[in-house]
Amino acid sequence: MGYVAVRGGGLAIEESLKLLEYQRAHSGVTLEPDAIRRAFPDAIDQVMGESSLFAPDLAALALKQARGSIEEAVFLLRAFRSTLERPYVSRAVDTSEMRVDRRISAAFKDIPGGQVLGATRDYSHRLIDFDLAHETPEDQRERAAELERHFGIEEGALDEALLAADAPTEGSASEGRYPKVLDYLRSEGILPVCDNDDAEPVDVTMGALEFPCARSARLQTLSRGMTQAVEAFGYAAIRGYGPSHPTVGELRHGMAEVCVDVPGEESCDAEDAYYLGSIPLTEVESVFEVETEEAGVTTLSFEIGYGLVMGGAETKAIAMSVLDHCLDLGDARYPTQDEEFVLYHVDGVEAQGFISHLKLPHYVTFQSKLDTVRTARSHESDAEGSGAAPSDAEAADVEAHAAGFDGGASPDEASAAVDATVDEKER
């Protein structure tokens, strides 16, 4: 941020940082990053997703350093991400090969492979469980053992299953793999079959957004956007600030394999690629009913909105699919269909940085505004005392002051304007 127009206060800043560290250390509570990662998986998912970096342990450490502030933890993890080398580019992830642990459709009751609810709060009562206030580690172990017996899970089998989920498997018919729900509509010709786009995707972390932007840049920006901002814009589009009310054709969550080609080879078959690991993803395909016109005849058809996020942020993924469809339409009447409006304002680090800079010294710019107000009032008082209206020259002078000292002026411009005003008064 280039908005600090003063120098000094170094000692005060150092003492402020020491006081911040004292508040953290004085709490007397030490949380290991591993404990944070296990206790708050949803918070870890949000930090990793908005940072676009899959690093659970580092996300937990960032949360510890940020004392629970999601936006600060995202800032820290993004800053770390910017220092990393990028020796490889992964192959395109095939989400149809995900090892799914949750898969539902709001469009169809019966789907190939069946609905898989998995672990979800969707059908729970949002009531605080006060028993958790007195839960001990022993209580937690007993509860886990009880549920393992309920599900018929042998002791330690769940940990082995989780480890197995991070190992590569062969064959699309392996356990946990399900066909895409909307392929049924594509086979009937109700949904269009889209060709794969093999164009090199834009990397939004390596340059500024340019409008109109490629769809790859749009999806990246939405996926790494602030969760609450994406959800708010998606909600606004559904509520009436955009003609978008979707039906969730399929929502799936699971582990997706990440592979890279053999280094040094221009082309490589999937079977020869190196397996790096698996990452948790949530994918949503939403269906929108639209009117299309062909040869002067209006017909009804369906279009798809797509959402894909790291971790289990299901609401964000649905909202992302809504905004993806909105930005495809691009109707200028609706702000949620304006690329620049949506994509520039969903980024949490950008928003936090710009708004928080307002706490920093703005002495020069505010003194300029203050001088403008005083000048205007002085002219008004003189005019009232003489009974004459301000001259055109005086009015133009006030307007020039206001134009030079508005919020959009840079510190250098404001300083130059102040110097010019001082010189004028001295003369």
C-alpha positions as CSV (number, residue, x, y, z in Angstrom):
1,M,0.0,0.0,0.0
2,G,1.4,3.4,-1.0
3,Y,-0.6,5.7,1.2
4,V,1.7,6.5,4.1
5,A,2.7,10.1,3.7
6,V,4.6,10.6,7.0
7,R,7.7,9.2,8.7
8,G,8.6,8.6,12.3
9,G,7.1,6.7,15.2
10,G,9.4,3.8,14.8
11,L,9.9,3.3,18.5
12,A,6.2,3.4,19.2
13,I,5.6,0.8,16.5
14,E,8.1,-1.5,18.0
15,E,6.5,-1.2,21.4
16,S,3.1,-1.8,19.9
17,L,4.3,-5.1,18.3
18,K,5.8,-6.1,21.7
19,L,2.5,-5.4,23.4
20,L,0.7,-7.6,20.8
21,E,3.1,-10.4,21.5
22,Y,2.6,-9.9,25.2
23,Q,-1.1,-10.3,24.8
24,R,-0.6,-13.6,23.0
25,A,2.0,-15.0,25.4
26,H,0.2,-13.7,28.5
27,S,-2.9,-15.7,27.7
28,G,-1.1,-18.7,29.2
29,V,-2.7,-21.1,26.7
30,T,-0.5,-23.0,24.2
31,L,-2.2,-24.6,21.3
32,E,-0.1,-26.9,19.1
33,P,-0.7,-26.4,15.4
34,D,-1.7,-30.1,15.1
35,A,-4.4,-29.5,17.7
36,I,-5.7,-26.5,15.8
37,R,-5.8,-28.5,12.6
38,R,-7.7,-31.3,14.2
39,A,-10.1,-29.2,16.2
40,F,-11.0,-26.6,13.5
41,P,-10.9,-28.3,10.1
42,D,-13.4,-25.9,8.6
43,A,-11.4,-22.9,9.6
44,I,-8.3,-24.6,8.1
45,D,-10.2,-25.3,4.9
46,Q,-11.2,-21.6,4.6
47,V,-7.7,-20.3,5.2
48,M,-6.2,-22.7,2.6
49,G,-8.9,-22.1,0.1
50,E,-8.6,-18.3,0.3
51,S,-4.8,-18.6,0.2
52,S,-4.9,-21.1,-2.7
53,L,-2.3,-23.2,-0.9
54,F,-2.9,-26.7,0.4
55,A,-0.8,-26.7,3.5
56,P,-2.9,-27.8,6.6
57,D,-0.1,-27.5,9.1
58,L,1.0,-24.1,7.8
59,A,-2.6,-22.9,7.8
60,A,-2.9,-24.0,11.5
61,L,0.3,-22.2,12.3
62,A,-1.0,-19.0,10.6
63,L,-4.2,-19.2,12.6
64,K,-2.2,-19.5,15.8
65,Q,0.0,-16.5,14.9
66,A,-3.1,-14.5,13.9
67,R,-4.9,-15.5,17.1
68,G,-7.8,-16.9,15.3
69,S,-8.3,-14.1,12.7
70,I,-9.2,-15.8,9.4
71,E,-8.4,-12.8,7.3
72,E,-5.0,-12.3,8.9
73,A,-4.1,-16.0,8.6
74,V,-5.0,-15.8,4.9
75,F,-2.7,-12.8,4.5
76,L,0.1,-14.7,6.2
77,L,-0.3,-17.8,4.1
78,R,-0.6,-15.9,0.9
79,A,2.6,-14.0,1.7
80,F,4.4,-17.3,2.3
81,R,3.0,-18.8,-0.9
82,S,4.5,-15.9,-2.9
83,T,8.0,-17.1,-1.8
84,L,7.6,-20.6,-3.1
85,E,9.1,-21.9,-6.3
86,R,6.9,-23.5,-9.0
87,P,9.0,-26.2,-10.6
88,Y,6.0,-28.1,-12.0
89,V,2.5,-27.6,-13.4
90,S,0.1,-30.4,-12.5
91,R,-2.1,-32.3,-15.0
92,A,-5.7,-31.2,-15.2
93,V,-7.6,-32.8,-12.3
94,D,-10.4,-35.1,-13.3
95,T,-13.1,-34.6,-10.7
96,S,-15.1,-37.5,-12.1
97,E,-12.3,-39.7,-10.6
98,M,-12.7,-38.2,-7.1
99,R,-12.9,-40.6,-4.2
100,V,-16.2,-39.2,-3.0
101,D,-17.3,-39.2,0.7
102,R,-20.3,-37.0,0.1
103,R,-22.5,-36.6,-3.0
104,I,-26.0,-35.2,-3.2
105,S,-28.4,-33.9,-5.8
106,A,-31.2,-31.5,-5.2
107,A,-32.5,-32.1,-8.7
108,F,-33.1,-35.8,-8.6
109,K,-34.2,-38.2,-5.8
110,D,-32.6,-41.2,-7.4
111,I,-29.2,-40.9,-9.0
112,P,-26.7,-43.4,-10.2
113,G,-24.9,-44.7,-7.2
114,G,-27.4,-43.2,-4.8
115,Q,-27.3,-40.1,-2.7
116,V,-24.4,-40.1,-0.2
117,L,-25.1,-37.7,2.6
118,G,-21.8,-38.2,4.3
119,A,-21.1,-35.9,7.3
120,T,-23.2,-32.8,7.1
121,R,-24.9,-30.2,9.4
122,D,-27.7,-29.7,6.8
123,Y,-30.2,-31.6,8.8
124,S,-29.1,-30.7,12.4
125,H,-30.7,-28.3,14.9
126,R,-28.5,-25.2,15.4
127,L,-28.5,-25.4,19.2
128,I,-25.4,-25.0,21.3
129,D,-24.3,-28.2,23.0
130,F,-23.4,-27.1,26.5
131,D,-22.1,-30.5,27.3
132,L,-19.0,-29.7,25.2
133,A,-18.0,-27.1,27.8
134,H,-17.1,-29.9,30.2
135,E,-15.9,-32.5,27.7
136,T,-12.5,-34.1,28.6
137,P,-10.1,-35.9,26.4
138,E,-11.4,-39.2,28.0
139,D,-15.0,-38.3,27.1
140,Q,-14.0,-37.6,23.6
141,R,-12.2,-41.0,23.2
142,E,-15.2,-42.8,24.7
143,R,-17.6,-41.0,22.3
144,A,-15.3,-41.9,19.3
145,A,-15.2,-45.5,20.4
146,E,-19.0,-45.6,20.8
147,L,-19.5,-44.2,17.3
148,E,-17.0,-46.6,15.8
149,R,-19.0,-49.5,17.3
150,H,-22.2,-48.0,15.9
151,F,-20.7,-47.8,12.4
152,G,-19.0,-51.1,12.7
153,I,-15.6,-49.6,12.4
154,E,-12.8,-51.6,13.9
155,E,-10.3,-49.8,16.1
156,G,-7.9,-47.9,14.0
157,A,-9.7,-48.7,10.8
158,L,-10.8,-45.2,10.2
159,D,-7.3,-43.8,10.4
160,E,-6.2,-46.5,7.9
161,A,-9.1,-45.6,5.6
162,L,-8.1,-41.9,5.7
163,L,-4.5,-42.9,4.8
164,A,-5.8,-45.1,2.0
165,A,-7.7,-42.1,0.6
166,D,-4.4,-40.4,0.0
167,A,-3.0,-43.3,-2.0
168,P,-3.5,-43.7,-5.7
169,T,-5.9,-46.3,-7.0
170,E,-6.6,-47.7,-10.4
171,G,-9.8,-48.1,-12.3
172,S,-12.8,-45.8,-12.4
173,A,-15.0,-48.4,-10.7
174,S,-13.0,-48.2,-7.4
175,E,-14.8,-47.7,-4.2
176,G,-15.9,-44.0,-3.7
177,R,-16.0,-43.2,-7.4
178,Y,-19.4,-42.2,-8.8
179,P,-20.5,-41.0,-12.3
180,K,-21.5,-37.3,-12.8
181,V,-25.2,-36.8,-12.2
182,L,-25.7,-34.3,-15.0
183,D,-24.2,-36.7,-17.5
184,Y,-27.7,-38.2,-17.6
185,L,-29.1,-35.0,-18.9
186,R,-26.2,-34.6,-21.4
187,S,-26.9,-38.0,-22.8
188,E,-30.5,-37.0,-23.4
189,G,-29.4,-33.8,-25.2
190,I,-31.1,-31.6,-22.6
191,L,-27.7,-30.2,-21.6
192,P,-25.0,-29.3,-24.1
193,V,-21.8,-31.4,-24.2
194,C,-18.9,-29.0,-24.0
195,D,-15.5,-29.7,-25.5
196,N,-12.4,-29.6,-23.3
197,D,-10.6,-26.3,-23.4
198,D,-6.9,-27.1,-23.5
199,A,-5.8,-23.5,-23.6
200,E,-3.2,-22.6,-21.0
201,P,-5.0,-21.2,-18.0
202,V,-4.3,-17.7,-16.8
203,D,-2.5,-17.6,-13.4
204,V,-4.2,-14.7,-11.5
205,T,-1.4,-14.8,-8.8
206,M,1.2,-13.7,-11.4
207,G,-0.4,-10.6,-12.7
208,A,-3.3,-8.1,-12.4
209,L,-6.8,-9.0,-13.7
210,E,-7.6,-7.7,-17.1
211,F,-11.2,-7.3,-18.3
212,P,-12.8,-9.0,-20.0
213,C,-11.0,-11.9,-18.4
214,A,-10.6,-15.5,-19.4
215,R,-13.0,-18.0,-17.6
216,S,-10.0,-19.6,-16.0
217,A,-9.1,-16.3,-14.3
218,R,-12.7,-15.8,-13.3
219,L,-13.0,-19.3,-11.7
220,Q,-9.6,-18.9,-9.9
221,T,-10.6,-15.5,-8.5
222,L,-14.0,-16.8,-7.2
223,S,-12.4,-19.9,-5.8
224,R,-9.8,-18.0,-3.8
225,G,-12.2,-15.2,-2.9
226,M,-13.3,-14.3,0.6
227,T,-15.9,-17.0,1.6
228,Q,-18.4,-14.6,3.0
229,A,-18.1,-12.2,0.0
230,V,-18.7,-14.9,-2.5
231,E,-21.7,-16.1,-0.6
232,A,-23.1,-12.6,-0.2
233,F,-22.8,-11.8,-3.9
234,G,-24.3,-15.2,-4.8
235,Y,-27.2,-14.6,-2.4
236,A,-27.7,-11.1,-3.9
237,A,-27.9,-12.6,-7.4
238,I,-30.5,-15.1,-6.3
239,R,-32.5,-12.6,-4.4
240,G,-33.1,-10.3,-7.3
241,Y,-30.0,-8.5,-8.3
242,G,-29.5,-11.0,-11.2
243,P,-31.9,-13.4,-12.8
244,S,-30.3,-16.5,-11.3
245,H,-32.1,-19.1,-9.2
246,P,-30.4,-22.4,-9.5
247,T,-31.1,-26.1,-8.7
248,V,-28.1,-27.9,-7.4
249,G,-27.6,-30.7,-10.0
250,E,-24.8,-32.3,-8.1
251,L,-22.6,-31.4,-5.1
252,R,-19.7,-33.7,-4.4
253,H,-16.9,-33.7,-1.9
254,G,-13.9,-36.0,-1.9
255,M,-10.2,-36.5,-2.5
256,A,-8.8,-35.7,-6.0
257,E,-5.5,-36.9,-7.2
258,V,-2.8,-34.5,-8.3
259,C,-0.2,-35.7,-10.8
260,V,2.6,-34.1,-12.8
261,D,4.1,-35.2,-16.1
262,V,7.6,-36.8,-16.2
263,P,10.1,-33.9,-16.0
264,G,11.8,-33.2,-19.3
265,E,9.3,-34.9,-21.5
266,E,7.1,-32.8,-23.7
267,S,4.2,-35.3,-23.7
268,C,3.3,-37.9,-21.1
269,D,0.5,-40.4,-20.8
270,A,-1.6,-40.3,-17.6
271,E,-0.3,-43.8,-16.6
272,D,3.3,-42.5,-16.7
273,A,2.6,-39.3,-14.7
274,Y,4.0,-38.9,-11.2
275,Y,1.4,-39.0,-8.4
276,L,2.0,-36.2,-5.8
277,G,-0.9,-36.7,-3.5
278,S,-4.6,-36.0,-3.1
279,I,-6.4,-32.8,-2.0
280,P,-9.9,-32.3,-0.7
281,L,-12.3,-30.6,-3.1
282,T,-15.9,-29.6,-3.2
283,E,-17.5,-29.4,-6.7
284,V,-20.9,-28.0,-7.6
285,E,-22.8,-28.1,-10.9
286,S,-25.9,-25.9,-10.7
287,V,-28.7,-25.9,-13.3
288,F,-30.3,-22.7,-14.5
289,E,-33.5,-22.6,-16.6
290,V,-33.1,-20.0,-19.4
291,E,-34.9,-18.9,-22.5
292,T,-33.2,-19.2,-25.9
293,E,-34.3,-18.0,-29.3
294,E,-33.6,-19.9,-32.5
295,A,-35.1,-18.8,-35.9
296,G,-37.5,-16.5,-34.1
297,V,-38.8,-19.2,-31.8
298,T,-38.3,-18.9,-28.1
299,T,-37.6,-22.2,-26.2
300,L,-36.7,-23.2,-22.7
301,S,-33.3,-24.9,-22.0
302,F,-30.8,-25.4,-19.2
303,E,-27.4,-23.9,-18.6
304,I,-24.7,-24.9,-16.0
305,G,-22.9,-22.8,-13.4
306,Y,-19.7,-24.3,-12.0
307,G,-18.1,-24.1,-8.6
308,L,-15.0,-25.8,-7.3
309,V,-13.3,-24.9,-4.0
310,M,-10.6,-26.4,-1.8
311,G,-11.9,-28.2,1.3
312,G,-15.5,-28.5,2.3
313,A,-16.9,-25.0,1.8
314,E,-20.1,-26.2,0.2
315,T,-22.1,-22.9,0.5
316,K,-19.2,-21.0,-1.1
317,A,-19.0,-23.6,-4.0
318,I,-22.8,-23.2,-4.6
319,A,-22.5,-19.4,-4.6
320,M,-19.5,-19.6,-6.9
321,S,-21.6,-21.6,-9.4
322,V,-24.2,-18.9,-9.3
323,L,-21.7,-16.1,-9.9
324,D,-20.1,-18.2,-12.7
325,H,-23.4,-18.3,-14.5
326,C,-24.1,-14.6,-13.8
327,L,-20.8,-13.5,-15.3
328,D,-21.5,-15.7,-18.3
329,L,-24.6,-13.7,-18.9
330,G,-22.9,-10.3,-18.4
331,D,-26.1,-8.2,-18.2
332,A,-25.1,-4.7,-17.3
333,R,-28.3,-4.1,-15.5
334,Y,-27.2,-6.3,-12.6
335,P,-24.1,-5.7,-10.5
336,T,-23.6,-9.4,-9.9
337,Q,-23.1,-9.8,-13.7
338,D,-20.4,-7.2,-13.8
339,E,-17.0,-8.9,-13.9
340,E,-15.0,-6.0,-12.6
341,F,-17.5,-5.3,-9.7
342,V,-17.6,-9.0,-8.6
343,L,-14.0,-10.1,-9.1
344,Y,-12.3,-7.0,-7.7
345,H,-14.4,-7.1,-4.6
346,V,-14.5,-10.8,-3.5
347,D,-10.7,-10.8,-2.7
348,G,-10.4,-10.7,1.0
349,V,-6.7,-9.7,1.1
350,E,-7.3,-6.8,-1.2
351,A,-10.4,-5.7,0.8
352,Q,-8.6,-6.0,4.1
353,G,-5.5,-4.2,2.9
354,F,-7.3,-1.2,1.5
355,I,-9.8,-0.7,4.3
356,S,-7.2,-1.3,7.1
357,H,-4.9,1.3,5.5
358,L,-7.5,3.9,6.5
359,K,-6.2,3.5,10.1
360,L,-2.7,4.7,9.0
361,P,-1.7,8.4,9.0
362,H,-3.5,10.6,6.5
363,Y,-2.4,13.9,7.9
364,V,-1.5,15.6,4.7
365,T,-4.7,14.7,2.8
366,F,-6.9,15.5,5.7
367,Q,-5.3,18.9,6.3
368,S,-5.9,19.6,2.7
369,K,-9.6,18.8,3.1
370,L,-9.7,20.8,6.2
371,D,-8.2,23.8,4.4
372,T,-10.8,23.4,1.7
373,V,-13.7,23.5,4.1
374,R,-12.2,26.5,6.0
375,T,-11.7,28.3,2.7
376,A,-15.3,27.7,1.6
377,R,-16.7,28.8,4.9
378,S,-14.5,31.9,4.9
379,H,-15.8,32.9,1.5
380,E,-19.4,32.2,2.6
381,S,-18.9,34.4,5.7
382,D,-17.4,37.2,3.6
383,A,-20.3,37.0,1.2
384,E,-22.9,37.1,4.0
385,G,-21.1,40.1,5.6
386,S,-21.0,42.1,2.4
387,G,-24.4,40.9,1.3
388,A,-22.9,39.8,-2.1
389,A,-22.6,36.4,-3.5
390,P,-19.1,34.9,-4.0
391,S,-17.6,35.9,-7.3
392,D,-17.1,33.4,-10.1
393,A,-13.4,33.4,-9.5
394,E,-13.8,32.7,-5.8
395,A,-16.2,29.8,-6.5
396,A,-13.8,28.4,-9.0
397,D,-11.0,28.6,-6.5
398,V,-13.0,26.6,-3.9
399,E,-14.0,24.0,-6.6
400,A,-10.3,23.6,-7.6
401,H,-9.4,23.0,-3.9
402,A,-12.1,20.4,-3.6
403,A,-11.1,18.6,-6.8
404,G,-7.4,18.5,-5.8
405,F,-8.1,17.3,-2.3
406,D,-10.7,14.6,-2.8
407,G,-10.2,11.1,-1.6
408,G,-8.8,10.0,-4.9
409,A,-5.8,12.3,-4.8
410,S,-2.5,10.7,-4.1
411,P,-0.3,12.0,-1.2
412,D,2.1,13.6,-3.6
413,E,-0.7,15.4,-5.4
414,A,-2.2,16.5,-2.2
415,S,1.2,17.7,-0.9
416,A,1.8,19.7,-4.1
417,A,-1.6,21.3,-3.8
418,V,-0.9,22.3,-0.2
419,D,2.4,23.9,-1.2
420,A,0.7,25.8,-4.0
421,T,-1.9,27.0,-1.5
422,V,0.7,28.2,0.9
423,D,2.6,30.0,-1.8
424,E,-0.6,31.7,-2.9
425,K,-1.4,32.9,0.6
426,E,2.2,34.2,1.1
427,R,1.9,36.3,-2.0
